[in-house]
Amino acid sequence: DRERGWAVSLLSPNSPEWSAIESMLAVNNSRDLGWGRDVREKGKYGKLVPVSMWQVEAPFRQSKYMLEKEEVRVKMSMVKRVKGWSALPDIVTKFDSVAGTTLNTDASVCERFLFHGTTPDIVMSILQNGTNERYSGGHFGK
């Protein structure tokens, strides 16, 4: 609920956000999967299939993020001016085309959409504290 500073709503499988994330989860080569704790505990798998998705709204964090994003924009502009660059090096991910159009990432500050896996018992901590490594129980994956 918003009194806690955040709210969660279930996404419909018919929503544009669901479709965008589902396409981002498509894996061309199943050998790219299966490097983390999930494989050790559950075994190998060949594709990712969303079961449910939630949208988290955290207005205070969003306001802070927008301010920090503007600071990044100013600093990027300064770096380009000092170095005499017309642009900063681009970082390309397979998610860019979908994230930019449907999920509204901002390429002008190199904003990117990334996935983060976790266990269900950690979700409440992430909602309350954000994805802060100080609250992490460990680093997993490849």
C-alpha positions as CSV (number, residue, x, y, z in Angstrom):
1,D,0.0,0.0,0.0
2,R,1.1,3.6,-0.6
3,E,1.5,4.3,3.1
4,R,4.5,2.1,3.1
5,G,5.9,4.0,0.1
6,W,5.1,1.4,-2.5
7,A,2.3,-0.5,-4.1
8,V,2.2,-3.7,-6.1
9,S,-0.3,-4.6,-8.9
10,L,-0.7,-7.7,-10.9
11,L,-0.1,-7.3,-14.6
12,S,-2.5,-8.9,-17.1
13,P,-1.1,-11.4,-19.6
14,N,-2.8,-9.2,-22.2
15,S,-1.0,-6.0,-21.2
16,P,1.7,-4.4,-23.4
17,E,4.2,-4.7,-20.5
18,W,3.6,-8.4,-20.2
19,S,4.1,-8.9,-24.0
20,A,7.3,-6.8,-23.9
21,I,8.8,-8.7,-21.0
22,E,7.8,-12.0,-22.5
23,S,9.6,-11.2,-25.7
24,M,12.7,-10.0,-23.7
25,L,12.7,-13.4,-22.0
26,A,12.9,-15.3,-25.3
27,V,16.2,-17.2,-25.5
28,N,17.6,-18.1,-28.9
29,N,20.2,-20.5,-27.5
30,S,19.2,-22.6,-24.5
31,R,22.9,-23.0,-23.6
32,D,22.7,-19.4,-22.5
33,L,20.5,-20.6,-19.6
34,G,21.4,-22.6,-16.6
35,W,24.3,-21.0,-14.8
36,G,22.9,-20.1,-11.4
37,R,21.6,-21.5,-8.1
38,D,18.2,-22.3,-9.8
39,V,19.9,-25.0,-12.0
40,R,21.7,-26.5,-9.0
41,E,18.4,-26.7,-7.1
42,K,15.8,-27.4,-9.8
43,G,17.8,-28.8,-12.8
44,K,18.4,-27.7,-16.4
45,Y,15.8,-25.9,-18.5
46,G,15.6,-24.7,-22.1
47,K,13.3,-21.6,-22.0
48,L,11.9,-18.9,-19.7
49,V,8.1,-18.8,-19.3
50,P,6.5,-16.0,-17.2
51,V,3.9,-17.3,-14.8
52,S,2.9,-14.0,-13.3
53,M,4.2,-10.4,-13.2
54,W,3.7,-7.5,-10.9
55,Q,4.3,-3.8,-11.4
56,V,5.8,-2.1,-8.4
57,E,5.1,1.6,-7.9
58,A,7.3,3.4,-5.4
59,P,6.6,7.2,-5.9
60,F,9.3,8.4,-3.4
61,R,11.9,6.2,-5.0
62,Q,10.7,7.2,-8.5
63,S,11.1,10.9,-7.6
64,K,14.6,10.3,-6.3
65,Y,15.5,8.2,-9.4
66,M,14.3,11.0,-11.7
67,L,16.5,13.5,-9.8
68,E,19.5,11.2,-10.0
69,K,18.8,10.6,-13.7
70,E,18.9,14.3,-14.3
71,E,22.3,14.5,-12.5
72,V,23.6,11.7,-14.8
73,R,22.4,13.7,-17.8
74,V,24.3,16.8,-16.7
75,K,27.4,14.8,-15.9
76,M,27.3,13.0,-19.3
77,S,27.0,16.4,-21.0
78,M,30.0,17.7,-19.1
79,V,32.1,14.6,-20.0
80,K,31.2,15.0,-23.7
81,R,32.1,18.7,-23.6
82,V,35.4,18.2,-21.8
83,K,36.5,15.2,-23.9
84,G,35.2,16.8,-27.1
85,W,32.9,13.8,-27.8
86,S,29.7,14.0,-29.8
87,A,28.4,11.0,-27.9
88,L,29.4,8.5,-25.2
89,P,30.1,4.9,-26.1
90,D,26.8,3.0,-26.6
91,I,26.0,-0.1,-24.5
92,V,23.7,-2.4,-26.5
93,T,21.6,-5.1,-25.0
94,K,19.1,-7.5,-26.6
95,F,16.3,-5.7,-24.6
96,D,16.9,-2.2,-26.0
97,S,14.3,-2.2,-28.9
98,V,11.5,-3.5,-26.7
99,A,12.4,-1.6,-23.6
100,G,12.8,1.7,-25.4
101,T,9.4,1.6,-27.1
102,T,7.1,-0.2,-24.7
103,L,8.8,0.3,-21.3
104,N,10.1,3.8,-22.0
105,T,13.7,3.5,-21.2
106,D,15.7,6.7,-21.8
107,A,18.7,6.1,-24.1
108,S,19.9,9.7,-23.6
109,V,21.3,8.6,-20.2
110,C,22.1,5.1,-21.2
111,E,19.2,3.8,-19.2
112,R,18.8,0.0,-19.7
113,F,16.4,-2.7,-18.7
114,L,18.0,-5.6,-16.8
115,F,16.5,-8.6,-15.0
116,H,17.2,-9.6,-11.5
117,G,16.4,-13.0,-10.1
118,T,15.6,-13.7,-6.5
119,T,13.8,-16.1,-4.2
120,P,10.2,-15.4,-3.1
121,D,11.2,-14.9,0.6
122,I,13.4,-12.0,-0.4
123,V,10.8,-10.0,-2.3
124,M,9.4,-8.2,0.7
125,S,12.9,-7.0,1.6
126,I,13.4,-5.7,-1.9
127,L,10.1,-3.9,-1.8
128,Q,11.0,-2.2,1.5
129,N,14.7,-1.5,0.9
130,G,15.1,-1.5,-2.9
131,T,17.8,-3.6,-4.7
132,N,20.5,-2.5,-2.4
133,E,23.5,-4.8,-2.1
134,R,23.9,-4.0,1.6
135,Y,20.7,-6.1,2.1
136,S,21.8,-8.9,-0.2
137,G,22.3,-12.4,1.2
138,G,24.9,-13.1,-1.5
139,H,25.7,-12.9,-5.1
140,F,24.6,-15.7,-7.4
141,G,24.8,-16.7,-11.0
142,K,27.5,-17.1,-13.5
